[in-house]
Amino acid sequence: MADLPNILVVEGEADQRFFKCLCHRLDLATTVKVASPRSFQRGAYNTKQGVFNFLPTLLKQLSDGTILRLGVVVDADSPPDGGFDRTQALATRTLAPFGYSLKTAQPTGLVYAHGDGLADIGVWVMPDNQNTGMLEDWAKQCLHPQELALFAHALESVRTLPAPPKFKELQRSKVEVATWLAWQSRPGHGLDRAIDDGLLDPDSHGYRQLSAWLQQVFPAEDPA
């Protein structure tokens, strides 16, 4: 069983890089493959819907023993097309035909159990399994205390742009985090570098909860 893959499915390449780095920090890198839909299938879409469109294929592999454990990370996004409730409902509708029902819910991450004893499936809805938002909103909750002043300046800079912003309001968190990251010692790097560069606080509530969820979904040692 130890040689069977554990799969963590995420929405896109930036998320993939971030979770590879986080799994490495949690000593899960050698046992968990982090992948986006396009990693599995040419022409697949690296979006939340793309994750759920491809999920049945992975569920069949979980059922026939091709893979060992499965986790999913998607953004809640915002209404009317997104939000936590709609995203949780989408996860439940996708998993139900395969015999999975919700076992535990927010804020510790969604865990779905199977009636025949297959491994639980974990679903994390960014940022915190309760609210609207995305990975960047999770990061804003997990800033290292030494980064708070610089991030506050980034917020103010975005708020006081001299012309109407070109970005949509639902993308504001992405802009704020990208601005903050652009002022770091290695400008242009994504949130994956924020972990290794000590820009996020591993003792923050959100960081600890996400880490605990990953370790629950992908335990270090599985029974033989």
Secondary structure as a PSIPRED ss2 file (coil, helix, strand):
# PSIPRED VFORMAT (PSIPRED V4.0)

   1 M C   1.000  0.000  0.000
   2 A C   1.000  0.000  0.000
   3 D C   1.000  0.000  0.000
   4 L C   1.000  0.000  0.000
   5 P C   1.000  0.000  0.000
   6 N E   0.000  0.000  1.000
   7 I E   0.000  0.000  1.000
   8 L E   0.000  0.000  1.000
   9 V E   0.000  0.000  1.000
  10 V C   1.000  0.000  0.000
  11 E C   1.000  0.000  0.000
  12 G C   1.000  0.000  0.000
  13 E H   0.000  1.000  0.000
  14 A H   0.000  1.000  0.000
  15 D H   0.000  1.000  0.000
  16 Q H   0.000  1.000  0.000
  17 R H   0.000  1.000  0.000
  18 F H   0.000  1.000  0.000
  19 F H   0.000  1.000  0.000
  20 K H   0.000  1.000  0.000
  21 C H   0.000  1.000  0.000
  22 L H   0.000  1.000  0.000
  23 C H   0.000  1.000  0.000
  24 H H   0.000  1.000  0.000
  25 R H   0.000  1.000  0.000
  26 L C   1.000  0.000  0.000
  27 D C   1.000  0.000  0.000
  28 L C   1.000  0.000  0.000
  29 A C   1.000  0.000  0.000
  30 T C   1.000  0.000  0.000
  31 T C   1.000  0.000  0.000
  32 V E   0.000  0.000  1.000
  33 K E   0.000  0.000  1.000
  34 V E   0.000  0.000  1.000
  35 A E   0.000  0.000  1.000
  36 S C   1.000  0.000  0.000
  37 P H   0.000  1.000  0.000
  38 R H   0.000  1.000  0.000
  39 S H   0.000  1.000  0.000
  40 F H   0.000  1.000  0.000
  41 Q C   1.000  0.000  0.000
  42 R C   1.000  0.000  0.000
  43 G C   1.000  0.000  0.000
  44 A C   1.000  0.000  0.000
  45 Y C   1.000  0.000  0.000
  46 N C   1.000  0.000  0.000
  47 T C   1.000  0.000  0.000
  48 K H   0.000  1.000  0.000
  49 Q H   0.000  1.000  0.000
  50 G H   0.000  1.000  0.000
  51 V H   0.000  1.000  0.000
  52 F H   0.000  1.000  0.000
  53 N H   0.000  1.000  0.000
  54 F H   0.000  1.000  0.000
  55 L H   0.000  1.000  0.000
  56 P H   0.000  1.000  0.000
  57 T H   0.000  1.000  0.000
  58 L H   0.000  1.000  0.000
  59 L H   0.000  1.000  0.000
  60 K H   0.000  1.000  0.000
  61 Q H   0.000  1.000  0.000
  62 L H   0.000  1.000  0.000
  63 S H   0.000  1.000  0.000
  64 D C   1.000  0.000  0.000
  65 G C   1.000  0.000  0.000
  66 T C   1.000  0.000  0.000
  67 I C   1.000  0.000  0.000
  68 L C   1.000  0.000  0.000
  69 R E   0.000  0.000  1.000
  70 L E   0.000  0.000  1.000
  71 G E   0.000  0.000  1.000
  72 V E   0.000  0.000  1.000
  73 V E   0.000  0.000  1.000
  74 V E   0.000  0.000  1.000
  75 D E   0.000  0.000  1.000
  76 A C   1.000  0.000  0.000
  77 D E   0.000  0.000  1.000
  78 S C   1.000  0.000  0.000
  79 P C   1.000  0.000  0.000
  80 P C   1.000  0.000  0.000
  81 D C   1.000  0.000  0.000
  82 G C   1.000  0.000  0.000
  83 G C   1.000  0.000  0.000
  84 F H   0.000  1.000  0.000
  85 D H   0.000  1.000  0.000
  86 R H   0.000  1.000  0.000
  87 T H   0.000  1.000  0.000
  88 Q H   0.000  1.000  0.000
  89 A H   0.000  1.000  0.000
  90 L H   0.000  1.000  0.000
  91 A H   0.000  1.000  0.000
  92 T H   0.000  1.000  0.000
  93 R H   0.000  1.000  0.000
  94 T H   0.000  1.000  0.000
  95 L H   0.000  1.000  0.000
  96 A H   0.000  1.000  0.000
  97 P H   0.000  1.000  0.000
  98 F H   0.000  1.000  0.000
  99 G C   1.000  0.000  0.000
 100 Y E   0.000  0.000  1.000
 101 S E   0.000  0.000  1.000
 102 L E   0.000  0.000  1.000
 103 K E   0.000  0.000  1.000
 104 T E   0.000  0.000  1.000
 105 A C   1.000  0.000  0.000
 106 Q C   1.000  0.000  0.000
 107 P C   1.000  0.000  0.000
 108 T C   1.000  0.000  0.000
 109 G C   1.000  0.000  0.000
 110 L E   0.000  0.000  1.000
 111 V E   0.000  0.000  1.000
 112 Y E   0.000  0.000  1.000
 113 A E   0.000  0.000  1.000
 114 H E   0.000  0.000  1.000
 115 G C   1.000  0.000  0.000
 116 D C   1.000  0.000  0.000
 117 G C   1.000  0.000  0.000
 118 L C   1.000  0.000  0.000
 119 A C   1.000  0.000  0.000
 120 D C   1.000  0.000  0.000
 121 I E   0.000  0.000  1.000
 122 G E   0.000  0.000  1.000
 123 V E   0.000  0.000  1.000
 124 W E   0.000  0.000  1.000
 125 V E   0.000  0.000  1.000
 126 M E   0.000  0.000  1.000
 127 P C   1.000  0.000  0.000
 128 D C   1.000  0.000  0.000
 129 N C   1.000  0.000  0.000
 130 Q C   1.000  0.000  0.000
 131 N C   1.000  0.000  0.000
 132 T C   1.000  0.000  0.000
 133 G E   0.000  0.000  1.000
 134 M C   1.000  0.000  0.000
 135 L H   0.000  1.000  0.000
 136 E H   0.000  1.000  0.000
 137 D H   0.000  1.000  0.000
 138 W H   0.000  1.000  0.000
 139 A H   0.000  1.000  0.000
 140 K H   0.000  1.000  0.000
 141 Q C   1.000  0.000  0.000
 142 C C   1.000  0.000  0.000
 143 L E   0.000  0.000  1.000
 144 H C   1.000  0.000  0.000
 145 P H   0.000  1.000  0.000
 146 Q H   0.000  1.000  0.000
 147 E H   0.000  1.000  0.000
 148 L H   0.000  1.000  0.000
 149 A H   0.000  1.000  0.000
 150 L H   0.000  1.000  0.000
 151 F H   0.000  1.000  0.000
 152 A H   0.000  1.000  0.000
 153 H H   0.000  1.000  0.000
 154 A H   0.000  1.000  0.000
 155 L H   0.000  1.000  0.000
 156 E H   0.000  1.000  0.000
 157 S H   0.000  1.000  0.000
 158 V H   0.000  1.000  0.000
 159 R H   0.000  1.000  0.000
 160 T C   1.000  0.000  0.000
 161 L C   1.000  0.000  0.000
 162 P C   1.000  0.000  0.000
 163 A C   1.000  0.000  0.000
 164 P C   1.000  0.000  0.000
 165 P C   1.000  0.000  0.000
 166 K C   1.000  0.000  0.000
 167 F C   1.000  0.000  0.000
 168 K C   1.000  0.000  0.000
 169 E H   0.000  1.000  0.000
 170 L H   0.000  1.000  0.000
 171 Q H   0.000  1.000  0.000
 172 R H   0.000  1.000  0.000
 173 S H   0.000  1.000  0.000
 174 K H   0.000  1.000  0.000
 175 V H   0.000  1.000  0.000
 176 E H   0.000  1.000  0.000
 177 V H   0.000  1.000  0.000
 178 A H   0.000  1.000  0.000
 179 T H   0.000  1.000  0.000
 180 W H   0.000  1.000  0.000
 181 L H   0.000  1.000  0.000
 182 A H   0.000  1.000  0.000
 183 W C   1.000  0.000  0.000
 184 Q C   1.000  0.000  0.000
 185 S C   1.000  0.000  0.000
 186 R C   1.000  0.000  0.000
 187 P C   1.000  0.000  0.000
 188 G C   1.000  0.000  0.000
 189 H C   1.000  0.000  0.000
 190 G C   1.000  0.000  0.000
 191 L H   0.000  1.000  0.000
 192 D H   0.000  1.000  0.000
 193 R H   0.000  1.000  0.000
 194 A H   0.000  1.000  0.000
 195 I H   0.000  1.000  0.000
 196 D H   0.000  1.000  0.000
 197 D C   1.000  0.000  0.000
 198 G C   1.000  0.000  0.000
 199 L C   1.000  0.000  0.000
 200 L E   0.000  0.000  1.000
 201 D C   1.000  0.000  0.000
 202 P C   1.000  0.000  0.000
 203 D C   1.000  0.000  0.000
 204 S C   1.000  0.000  0.000
 205 H H   0.000  1.000  0.000
 206 G H   0.000  1.000  0.000
 207 Y H   0.000  1.000  0.000
 208 R H   0.000  1.000  0.000
 209 Q H   0.000  1.000  0.000
 210 L H   0.000  1.000  0.000
 211 S H   0.000  1.000  0.000
 212 A H   0.000  1.000  0.000
 213 W H   0.000  1.000  0.000
 214 L H   0.000  1.000  0.000
 215 Q H   0.000  1.000  0.000
 216 Q H   0.000  1.000  0.000
 217 V H   0.000  1.000  0.000
 218 F C   1.000  0.000  0.000
 219 P C   1.000  0.000  0.000
 220 A C   1.000  0.000  0.000
 221 E C   1.000  0.000  0.000
 222 D C   1.000  0.000  0.000
 223 P C   1.000  0.000  0.000
 224 A C   1.000  0.000  0.000
